[in-house]
Structures are given as structure tokens and as C-alpha cells.
């Protein structure tokens, strides 16, 4: 699988993304998306709690999330929960945020 890493900007906030040549689609870091939508001081914890809640509800978009190695702020690559565009649209609906609609429009342009 050939992948190309890229940092996308939404309202000057970084959203890590990877293009997968084989699948021909973008995968986005879920934690980065949660950070943009919630402005939470701890987006990893927000995602962890949300993920467990969605799993209990039987939400399949969470169980279908993959992990890919993405570049971190310390310059190293770590496995990160990622979602493709379709999965992200479903997850965004679970996060109450006034930025949800602008973010969906942004995703439609970059993906």
C-alpha cells in the first residue's frame, strides 16, 4: 500500500491526512478532527469516551476505523485512529459542534 502523508488546514488548525493509492481515498486523524470540532483541551480523551459510547450503542463506523502510522508533533510516527470521508461524516454527527457544517463543507473540498 502506497501512502502519502499530508497536513490539511481547517481554520488554521492542522488535520493530519493520508492518501492511500490502493484504496484511492483519504484517511483523516480522528483525534485531529475531534480537536477541531470540540476545541477540547484533551481531544484524545474526548475521542476515547466518545468511542466507548458509540461502541456500546452498536455504531459500526467506530468498529470500522483503522489505525495508520501518522507523524506526531514530536516528529515520530505513531499508530493513530483514522477514518475515511464516509466514516468521518457519521462521526461528525455524534459531536455537537457549531463547526460541524463548515467542517463537512471543508472535507468535501479537500477529500
N, C-alpha and C positions, 0 to 999 in steps of 0.2 A: 504494500500500500504506500503510495507516494503522497506525502502531506506537505502542505505549505502553510507555515505559521504567519499570522498577520494580526496586528493590533488595529482594531476599528475604534473610532471615537464617536461617542454619543454625548452631546452636550459637554464636551471636553473631558469625559470620563472614559477610561480605557476598558475595552471589552476584547478579551483575547479570543481569537478565532483560528480555526484550522480548516483548510480546504483539502478534502480527500478526493484525489483524482479518480480512484476506483469507484467510489460511490457517487461521485460528481455532486457533492454537496458540502456546505459549510457546517461546521460544528462550533458552537459557542460555549465559552465557560459559563456554567450556570451561576457560580458564585459572583462573577463579574456582573451578570445581568441582575442578580438579586441586589447587589450593591447599588447599581444604577436606579433600580425601581424603588428600593426601600430607604436608601440613604442611611442604612443601619450602620452603627459603629462596628458591628461584628457580623458581616454578611455570611460568613461560614456557619456561624451558629444559627442564624435565621434560616439558612438553607437546610441545615441538619434537622431542625424542628419541623420545618415545612415538609421535608422529605418523609419523615416518620409519620406525620399526619396524613399525607397523601397515600402512603403505603397502606395505612390502616383503613382508609376509605376505598382501597382497591383501585386506585388510579394507575392505569397501565403506563402512562407517559413517564412515570418515575422509574418503574421497573425496566423500561426500555432504554434508560440513559446509559451511556457508555462512559468509560474513563480513558482519556488520552493524555499523554505527557505534554504539558504546556510549560512554557517559560514563565518562571516566577519572578517576583521583584528582586530576589537575591541572585538572579542570573542562572539558577539551576532549573532543571526540568522535573516536574512532579506530576504524578497522575492526578488528573482533575476531572470532576464530573462535567460532562459536556452533553449538549443536546443539539439536534438539528433544528432547522427552522420550524418544522411542524410541531415537534415536541415543545419547543420554546413557546410557541403561541398558546399551547394548552397550559403550560406552567404559568405564563403571564396572567392568565385568567384567575389563577389561585392567589395572586398577590394584589391586595388592594393598594392601588397607587394612581395618583393623577398623571403619572408619566407613562402609564401603560399604553394608551393610544398613540402618543408621539413615538414611543419606542417601537411599537408594531409597524408604524409607517417607516421608521428608520430601517428596521430589519428588512422590510420589503424592498428597500432600495439597495442595501448592501449585500443581501443574500441572493 
